[in-house]
């Protein structure tokens, strides 16, 4: 309608339309690429973001105590029994506001996230 209109003064030249369409299509493709990439990323916030993170035991778990994960001290419990203070643990799941943790095998104590 804009390219082959009956009034020559109201026609939009193809030289203007084609680059504009190409720019819009490229912008949409780029936005779609970023959207799909974001959908594939691992969740980094909330309870889902804590699962599989590592931390340090600040108060011995016998089986309940406290751990330091993501810059915060959390209430935690260990189904595997007691874990000494300073040990490295991995978050298995989050039950309401309590982390369920297991010891990290072979990790030195207090490497990351240690509270003084």
C-alpha positions in Angstrom: 0.0 0.0 0.0 2.8 2.4 0.8 5.1 1.2 -2.1 2.6 1.1 -4.9 0.1 3.8 -3.9 -1.8 5.8 -6.5 -0.3 9.1 -5.4 3.4 9.3 -6.2 4.1 11.8 -3.4 2.8 9.3 -0.7 4.8 6.3 -1.9 7.7 5.1 0.4 10.7 4.1 -1.7 12.0 0.5 -1.4 15.4 1.9 -0.5 13.9 3.0 2.8 11.6 0.1 3.5 14.1 -2.8 2.9 16.8 -1.6 5.4 14.1 -0.8 8.0 12.6 -4.3 7.6 16.1 -5.9 7.8 16.9 -4.0 11.0 13.6 -4.9 12.6 14.1 -8.6 11.7 17.7 -8.6 13.0 16.5 -6.9 16.3 13.8 -9.5 16.8 16.3 -12.4 16.1 18.8 -11.0 18.6 16.1 -10.6 21.2 14.9 -14.2 20.6 18.5 -15.4 20.9 18.9 -13.7 24.3 15.6 -15.0 25.5 16.4 -18.6 24.6 19.8 -18.3 26.2 18.2 -16.9 29.4 15.8 -19.8 29.5 18.7 -22.4 29.4 20.6 -20.7 32.3 20.6 -22.3 35.7 18.4 -20.6 38.3 20.5 -18.4 40.5 18.0 -17.0 43.0 15.6 -18.4 45.6 15.5 -21.9 46.9 16.3 -23.4 43.5 19.5 -21.3 43.4 20.8 -22.7 46.7 20.6 -26.4 45.7 24.1 -27.8 44.9 25.8 -24.7 46.4 28.7 -25.3 48.8 29.2 -23.7 52.2 30.9 -24.0 55.6 29.5 -25.3 58.8 29.6 -22.5 61.4 27.8 -24.4 64.2 28.3 -28.2 64.3 25.4 -30.2 62.8 24.2 -32.9 65.2 22.0 -33.2 63.1 20.9 -29.6 63.3 23.1 -26.5 63.3 24.1 -23.5 61.1 25.9 -23.2 57.8 27.3 -20.2 55.8 26.1 -20.3 52.2 25.8 -17.5 49.7 26.9 -14.9 52.2 24.2 -15.8 54.7 24.0 -18.0 57.8 21.3 -20.6 57.4 19.7 -23.1 59.8 20.6 -26.6 58.4 20.3 -30.2 59.1 22.2 -33.3 58.0 20.5 -36.6 57.4 24.0 -38.3 57.5 24.5 -37.5 61.2 26.8 -35.0 62.8 29.2 -32.7 60.8 31.9 -30.7 62.6 32.2 -26.9 62.5 34.4 -25.7 59.7 33.6 -28.7 57.4 32.5 -28.0 53.8 29.0 -29.0 52.9 26.8 -29.1 49.8 23.1 -28.1 49.8 20.9 -31.0 48.8 17.5 -29.4 49.2 15.7 -26.5 50.9 12.8 -27.3 53.3 11.0 -24.0 54.0 13.9 -22.0 55.6 16.1 -24.9 56.6 18.8 -26.3 54.3 19.4 -30.0 54.1 23.1 -30.5 53.5 25.7 -33.3 53.0 29.4 -33.2 53.5 31.6 -32.5 50.5 34.0 -35.3 50.1 37.7 -34.4 49.8 37.2 -30.6 50.1 39.5 -28.8 52.6 37.6 -27.1 55.4 37.2 -23.3 55.4 38.3 -22.6 51.8 35.4 -20.5 50.7 32.7 -18.8 52.7 34.3 -19.1 56.1 32.9 -17.0 58.9 35.4 -15.6 61.5 
